[in-house]
Structures are given as C-alpha cells and as structure tokens.
Amino acid sequence: MAVRQSLSTSEIQLSYLEWNQGKEPVLLLHGLADHALVWSILGDDLADEFHVVAPDMRGHGESSKPEKDYSFESAIADLEALMDHLGWQSAHILGHSWTGKLAAIWARKNPQRFRSMILVDPIFIWKFPSLVKLTFPILYQVLPFLKGMGPFATYEAAVAQAKLLNQYQGWTPLQQQIFQESLMQKADGTWLSKFTVAARDGIFDEVMLEPGFVSAIDLPTLFIQPEKGVNRFDWQLQPYKTFLKNLQICQVPGNHWAFLVEPEKFNQTVRTFLTKLCHDTKRT
C-alpha cells in the first residue's frame, strides 16, 4: 500500500505517494489534469521489487498551485529536489502524456538522473509555431479530459461528466476514487478540479512551444503505445525512433490511460522492461 508523503522546499510543497518496499528507484509522473493516484495499480504491482514514488505535479492534486511558473525547468527542479530528498541520484523515470515530453527534455538536459526512461503515449513532442497559441482556448473547450475540470453545480453532475471520459471507462472503484480526489467543493457549493486554470495555461504554453528533441538521447527507453492512444501512426513514432538511440516500442491494449482501463498488460510490460534492465545491470 502507498503512503502519502510531503516535501516542502522554499519554492513549493510537493505531495507524493510512496511504495517503500523494494530498493530499485522508480519515479512515476502523471499527465495533464491527473494526479498521483492514477498510478495505484502499477505502484502496487511493482512494490515488491522497486521503491516507487509518484508525485502530484505542481498545480495538480495536493501539491502547491502557484499562479505562474509552470515551465519545464521548474517542474524538473521540483522532481530533482524530490529525488534528492529521497536520496536518489538516479531513477527509472516514467512519464505519461505531457510528462512524457517533460521526461524527454529532462533526459536531454540531465541524463545522469536517469537509469532508464519509459514514455507512455507522450504528446506534442515537437515545438509548434507561436501562432498555434491562438487556438489554445478552442483546445481547452474540445479536449475531452479537460471537461472534468468543471465547475459543476453538483457532485452528481461532475460524476455524470466523468463517466463519459476515456480514463474512467468501466467506472471502477479506483477510477471513482481518482475522480473524487481530483475535485474540491467551493464555498458556494459548486465543484471543480484541483487542477488549476493557471497550471493548464502555463503547461500548455510549455508543451506546445518548447521542443522535446534537439539531439540524440542514449538511454534505455521504452515507448508504450496503447492501441487506442494518440500515437497510432508511424509518422508520430518517427521522431522517437530518430532521437532515442536505445529504444523499444511495445503496444498494449487500451486508450491513452491504458494503466487505468487495461492495467494487466500495461503493468506486465513495465515490469518486464525494468526487471530485464536490472538483471542485465547486475550481470555487468
């Protein structure tokens, strides 16, 4: 079982879940508008062999929500402070969606922090023209997962919307808990996401306007490609094949949130990759 922990620095307070049974360090990073609890099934699965930590990224969950500064640089500084706090010089680092791009940028800038990298259906790996920013308000309206932000007049209205979202297909007890813990009730009785508008806007700026790849990265890397995810075509995979020099690509069932809707195969894929790496490292 995970334990909820907290790290306070001069810049931010980071809340995180920790499975502290195994020794090999694994850092799990959630995507936009999610929080650490989405990794519950994977964390439980890995805990016998690995020391697993899943933070709420700044602007999400129980972590601090500054009004500005959602740069990749600040997010990486948060995570390196967390690793230092844990006594980790390096870790196996998994990023989903937005944090898949964050992981690629981090690996380019500070590869010594990585034992390996796992990218789960990452998004927007290229830099986009500044004019694209004009379309952000439209994206905020049409991207389905952002419709869970609210505000909602009642909790029941929030649940009705959640049941339409891909990450909650099946509406399992865990999915219900994840959604419930993503919300807060305001003084006027309405409900809205703990993920803030400032975080949404700041992260979108960074994701769309900073390139993920500018040079080759030579780290053991696993790209997890859900069958119904956002990366379905070879042209989308090509930049990863070009810049990641030690790359494996594995398909798994499910959608962009395969770890929630089809967790068995997803967990097996992650465990196989990590176990083989650790075994090969011990042999050498």
N, C-alpha and C positions, 0 to 999 in steps of 0.2 A: 504493500500500500504506500502511496505517496504521502509525504509530509509537506505541508505548506510552510515555506520559509520566507524570509525577507532580508534584503540587503539595502542599507541606507548609505549613500555617498553624499558628497557635497552638492552633487548635481541632481540626484534622483533617488527615488525609492523603488527598488525592483522586487516584485513578488514572484516567487517561483515554487514549482513542485519539485520534490527531490525523492528519488528512489535510491537509497544509500545502502545497497547490499553488496553488489559486485564492485570491482576495482577499476575496470577499464572505463574511462570517462566518455559519456555521450551527451551532447547538447542538442535538444530538440527545439526548433524555432517555428512558431505558428505563423499563419498567413494573416492577411488583412481582415480586421474585424473579428478575429478569433481570439482565443486565449489559451493558456497552458493546458487546461483540462481536456482539450481535443486529443492530447497525447496519452490519455489514461490507459487505453488498451495496449498501445505499444510499450509504454513505460512499464506496465505490469508484466508484459511478456519478456522484456529484456532484463528485468531487475535481478534475476538470479545470477547473471554473469557480468552485468555492467552497472556502473554508477551513473544514473540517468538524472539529468536536470532539464526542466522545461520552464523557462521564464514567461511571464506576461511581458511582452514588449512594451516600451514606453507608449502611453496613450491607450493602452488596452488593459482589460481585466482589472486587477487590483494594484497595478503599478501606477506611478505618477503620471499625470496628464498635463504636461506643460502647454502653455498657449502657443508656443512656437518651438522651433528647432527639432524637426523630425528628419534630419539629414542622415544619410547612411553613416557618415562619420560619427555622429552622436550615438546612433544605435550600436555601432561596433564598439565604441568606447564603453557603453553600458555592459556589453557582453564580455569584454575583456576584463572589466572591473569584477564582474561576477566570477569569471574563471580564476582570477587572482584570489578572490575571497574563498573559493573552493580549493585553492592550492593546485590548480590545474595549469600546467604550462601549455598543454595542447589537449585536443579532444577530437573525437569523431563528431562532426557537426552536420546536422540535417536541417535543411530549410525547405519550407513549403510555400509555393506561390510567390508572394512578394519577398519573403526571406530567402527564397532560392536565389534571387538576384543579389540580395544582400550577401549571401554566403559566397557567391562568385566574386563579388567586389572585395570582400574581406580576404578571401584566399589569394587574390592577386596582390593585395597590399601587405598582408601579414601571414604568409603561408606557414610560418613556424607555429602558428596557433592550431594548425590542422593535422590530425592523424589521417583523416580521410574526409570526404565530403559526399553527402547524399542530397540530391536535388529532387524534390517531389513536385512534379508538374509546375516548374517555375514559369513566371510571366514576364513579358516585356524586356527581354534580355538586351535589346538594342536601345540606343539613345534615339528619341523621337524629336522631330523639329519643334521649335518653340511654339509654332502656330497650333500644334496639337493641344496645347493648354486651353485654347478657346473651347474645345469640346468637352472639357472636364465636367462642367455642370450637367451636360447631357449624359455622360457616363454615370455620374452619381445617381441619376434618375433611372437608368436602364439596367445597370449591373444588378442581377438578382440578389446576390448575397448582401448588398448594401441596403436592401429593403428591410432587413432585420434591424436596422438602426432605430426605426421609429421617427417621431414619437407615436405612441399608441394610446388611445383613450382608455383602454382597459387591458388587463393582463390577458384576458381571453382573446382580444383582437391581436395581440402580439403572437400568441400561440398559433392562431389561425394562419397568420402570415408565415411563421416559421415552418409549419408543416408543408408549405409549398416550395421550400428551398432545398436544393440538392444535398446539402450537407446533413440534412435531417431526414433523408429518405429512410423510412422504416419507423421513425419516431420511437426509438428505443429508449429505455430508462436513462442511459448515459447521454443520449442526444438531448433528452428533455432537461437533464441536469446542466449540460453545457449551455443550452439556450437560457435557462433560468438564471444561471450565474453570469450570463453576459448582460443582463438587464439591471436597471435600478429604477426605483419609483421616485418621482419628483414630489415636491410639497403639494402640488396641485392635483395629485392623484394619477397623472399620466405616467407612462412607462417609456423608457428609451434606453439605448445601448450605452454601456460603459465606454465603448469605443467612441472617441470624441470627433466632432467635425474638424477641429484643428489638426488632429492626428491624420484624419482622412485626407485633408487637403495637403498637408505637408508631405505625407508619404507619397501621394500621387505625384507631386512635383518631382520628388527624387527618383521615383521608379521610372517615370517617363523621360526624364531629362538628363539622367546620368547613364553612360554606357556600362553594361555589365562586363564585357570583354574588350580589352585593348591589347592583350598579349597572352601568350600561351601559359597554361597552368598545368603543372606536372604533379598532380596529387591523385591518389586512388579515388576515383569518383564513380558513384552510382547514380544514374538518371532513372527515376521511377516514372514510367509513362502509363497512367491509367487509360484503359481502353476508351473511356468516355470523358477524358480530360481535355485540357485546352491545347495540348501538344499532340496532334494526331497525324501530322504530315511530315514528310522528310525535310521539306524546306524549313520547318520550325526547329528540327533537330540539328540541322547542318551547322549552325554556329557552335553548338556544344561539341560536335564531332571535330570541328576545326580547331578550337582553342583548348579543349580538355584532352591532354595527351595520354591519359591513363583512365579511359572512360569505359564503363559498362552501361548498357541500356537494358532495362527489364520492363516488360509490360506486366501490368496487374489488372484484375477486374475492377470495375467501379468507375466513379467520376472523379472530379478534381479533389474530392475529400475521400479518397479510397480508404484511408485509415479509419474512417468512421462508418462507411457504408459496406465495405468488403474487407474487414480488418485481417482476416485469417491469412490470406495470400500476401497481403501487404507486409504483415509482421514477419512472415516466413522469409520474404525477400530481403528485408532489412537485416534480420538475424543472420541469414546465410552469408551475406556480404561482410558483415562485421566479424563474424566468427572466423571466416576464412582469412581475413586480413590479420586478425590477432594470432591465429595459428601460424601463418606464414612469417609474421614478425618474430615470434618465439623461435622458429626454426633457424632464422638467420641471425 
